[in-house]
Amino acid sequence: LVGYVGVMGEPEGIDYLLQSVRYIVYEKNRHDIHFMLIGSGPMFEKLQALSKELKVNEFVEFTGRIPDNELLERLSSCDICANPDKKMPYNDRSTMNKIMEYMAMGKPIVQFDLLEGRRSAEGASVYAKGNDIVDFAENILKLLEDTQRRQQMGELGRKRMEEKLEWRHQVSKLLEAYEKAWQCK
């Protein structure tokens, strides 16, 4: 089970993920992988239509927005989580909440090689070439085949969240940044 949680708009690359699903199903002849996409957004209906057009809708579930407790339950059942955010300047310089959520839940990640995504996830993720749907799909397949690596990556992400990235470690850095900005006035 491959999971995604988040907004479904243009920058999030769900269209790329669906094209990767098509590659997995029809080029690699894998019918044993399910993709669960949690969330909603401006492209929600278009993405559902695209999944039908690509003939992958039987392998993809669009849950829409769901209550937090259901989200946590569903996400915890995933083998890996996907972050198909497109390689573009905005995404390259931003870490999306889903990366932190995946790591906090101890889930290994597949994402495109984005500067901030790599800084945040480090070894908790594998990195596909930017916007390369085949490389993204191949990374999903490789990771699904390696249970031990998935477990190690999940543990690494969880530990990274607990020891470096959770809020209590960030407060002083944020206050320091505000102080510097205030002094520049």
C-alpha positions as CSV (number, residue, x, y, z in Angstrom):
1,L,0.0,0.0,0.0
2,V,1.4,3.4,-1.1
3,G,-0.1,6.4,0.6
4,Y,-0.4,10.1,-0.1
5,V,-1.8,12.8,2.1
6,G,-2.2,16.4,1.3
7,V,-3.6,19.0,-1.1
8,M,-4.5,18.0,-4.6
9,G,-3.4,20.9,-6.7
10,E,-1.0,21.5,-9.6
11,P,2.3,21.7,-7.7
12,E,1.6,18.5,-5.7
13,G,2.2,16.3,-8.7
14,I,-0.6,13.8,-8.2
15,D,-0.9,13.7,-12.0
16,Y,2.8,12.5,-12.1
17,L,2.0,9.9,-9.4
18,L,-1.0,8.6,-11.5
19,Q,1.3,8.3,-14.5
20,S,3.7,6.4,-12.3
21,V,0.9,4.1,-11.3
22,R,0.1,3.5,-15.0
23,Y,3.7,2.6,-15.6
24,I,3.7,0.2,-12.6
25,V,0.5,-1.5,-13.7
26,Y,0.9,-1.7,-17.4
27,E,4.7,-1.6,-18.1
28,K,5.7,-3.6,-15.0
29,N,2.5,-5.7,-14.9
30,R,2.1,-5.2,-11.2
31,H,-1.5,-5.5,-10.1
32,D,-0.7,-6.1,-6.4
33,I,-0.1,-2.5,-5.4
34,H,-2.8,-0.2,-4.2
35,F,-2.5,3.6,-4.0
36,M,-4.5,5.5,-1.3
37,L,-4.7,9.3,-1.9
38,I,-6.0,11.2,1.1
39,G,-7.0,14.8,0.7
40,S,-8.8,17.2,-1.6
41,G,-8.1,20.4,-3.5
42,P,-8.6,22.3,-6.7
43,M,-7.7,19.3,-9.0
44,F,-9.5,16.6,-7.1
45,E,-12.1,15.9,-9.7
46,K,-9.7,16.3,-12.6
47,L,-7.3,13.8,-10.9
48,Q,-10.1,11.3,-10.5
49,A,-11.0,11.7,-14.2
50,L,-7.3,11.3,-15.1
51,S,-7.1,8.0,-13.1
52,K,-10.0,6.7,-15.2
53,E,-8.4,8.0,-18.4
54,L,-5.2,6.2,-17.6
55,K,-7.2,3.1,-16.6
56,V,-5.6,2.9,-13.1
57,N,-8.7,3.8,-11.1
58,E,-9.1,0.2,-9.9
59,F,-5.6,0.6,-8.2
60,V,-6.2,4.1,-6.8
61,E,-8.5,5.2,-4.0
62,F,-9.3,8.9,-3.6
63,T,-10.6,9.2,-0.1
64,G,-11.2,13.0,-0.1
65,R,-10.8,14.8,3.2
66,I,-11.3,12.4,6.1
67,P,-11.3,12.9,9.9
68,D,-7.9,13.0,11.6
69,N,-8.3,9.7,13.5
70,E,-9.2,7.9,10.2
71,L,-6.3,9.6,8.4
72,L,-3.9,8.3,11.1
73,E,-5.3,4.8,11.0
74,R,-5.2,4.7,7.2
75,L,-1.7,6.2,6.9
76,S,-0.3,3.9,9.5
77,S,-1.3,0.9,7.3
78,C,0.8,2.1,4.4
79,D,4.1,0.4,3.4
80,I,5.5,3.6,2.0
81,C,4.3,7.1,1.4
82,A,4.7,9.2,-1.7
83,N,5.5,12.9,-2.1
84,P,5.2,13.5,-5.9
85,D,5.7,17.3,-5.5
86,K,6.9,18.6,-8.9
87,K,10.4,19.8,-9.3
88,M,9.9,23.6,-9.5
89,P,11.3,26.6,-7.6
90,Y,8.5,26.8,-5.0
91,N,8.6,23.1,-4.2
92,D,12.4,23.0,-4.3
93,R,12.5,25.6,-1.5
94,S,9.7,24.3,0.7
95,T,9.2,21.3,2.9
96,M,5.6,20.2,2.8
97,N,3.8,19.1,5.9
98,K,3.3,15.6,4.5
99,I,7.0,14.9,4.7
100,M,7.0,15.7,8.4
101,E,3.8,13.7,8.9
102,Y,5.2,10.6,7.1
103,M,8.4,10.8,9.1
104,A,6.5,11.2,12.4
105,M,4.6,8.1,11.6
106,G,7.8,6.2,10.8
107,K,7.0,5.8,7.1
108,P,9.6,5.6,4.4
109,I,9.1,8.1,1.6
110,V,9.6,8.3,-2.2
111,Q,9.9,11.8,-3.6
112,F,11.5,13.7,-6.4
113,D,14.9,15.1,-5.5
114,L,14.0,18.5,-4.1
115,L,16.4,20.6,-2.1
116,E,14.3,21.1,1.0
117,G,12.7,17.7,0.8
118,R,16.1,16.2,0.9
119,R,17.2,18.4,3.8
120,S,14.2,17.5,5.8
121,A,13.9,13.8,5.1
122,E,17.6,12.9,4.6
123,G,17.8,9.1,4.7
124,A,14.1,8.6,5.5
125,S,13.4,9.0,1.7
126,V,14.6,7.8,-1.6
127,Y,14.9,10.4,-4.3
128,A,13.7,10.1,-7.9
129,K,15.1,12.3,-10.7
130,G,13.1,15.5,-10.8
131,N,9.7,15.0,-12.6
132,D,10.8,11.7,-14.0
133,I,7.7,9.5,-13.6
134,V,9.5,6.3,-14.6
135,D,12.2,6.8,-12.0
136,F,9.6,7.7,-9.4
137,A,7.8,4.4,-10.2
138,E,11.0,2.4,-10.2
139,N,11.9,3.8,-6.7
140,I,8.4,2.8,-5.4
141,L,8.9,-0.7,-6.7
142,K,12.5,-1.1,-5.3
143,L,11.4,0.2,-1.9
144,L,8.3,-2.1,-1.8
145,E,10.6,-5.1,-2.5
146,D,13.0,-4.3,0.4
147,T,11.2,-4.7,3.8
148,Q,14.3,-4.2,5.8
149,R,15.2,-0.9,4.1
150,R,11.7,0.4,4.5
151,Q,11.9,-0.4,8.2
152,Q,15.3,1.3,8.6
153,M,14.1,4.4,6.7
154,G,11.0,4.6,8.8
155,E,12.9,4.4,12.0
156,L,15.4,7.0,10.8
157,G,12.6,9.4,9.9
158,R,10.9,8.9,13.2
159,K,14.1,9.4,15.1
160,R,15.0,12.5,13.1
161,M,11.6,14.0,13.9
162,E,12.0,13.3,17.6
163,E,15.6,14.5,17.9
164,K,15.9,17.3,15.5
165,L,12.7,18.5,13.7
166,E,9.9,18.5,16.2
167,W,8.6,21.8,17.5
168,R,10.6,21.9,20.8
169,H,13.9,21.8,18.8
170,Q,12.7,24.6,16.4
171,V,11.4,27.2,18.9
172,S,14.7,28.8,19.7
173,K,15.7,28.9,16.0
174,L,12.4,30.6,15.1
175,L,12.8,33.1,18.0
176,E,16.3,33.9,16.9
177,A,15.2,34.5,13.3
178,Y,12.5,36.8,14.6
179,E,15.0,38.7,16.7
180,K,17.3,39.2,13.7
181,A,14.4,40.4,11.5
182,W,13.3,42.8,14.3
183,Q,16.9,44.2,14.6
184,C,17.0,44.8,10.8
185,K,14.0,47.2,11.0
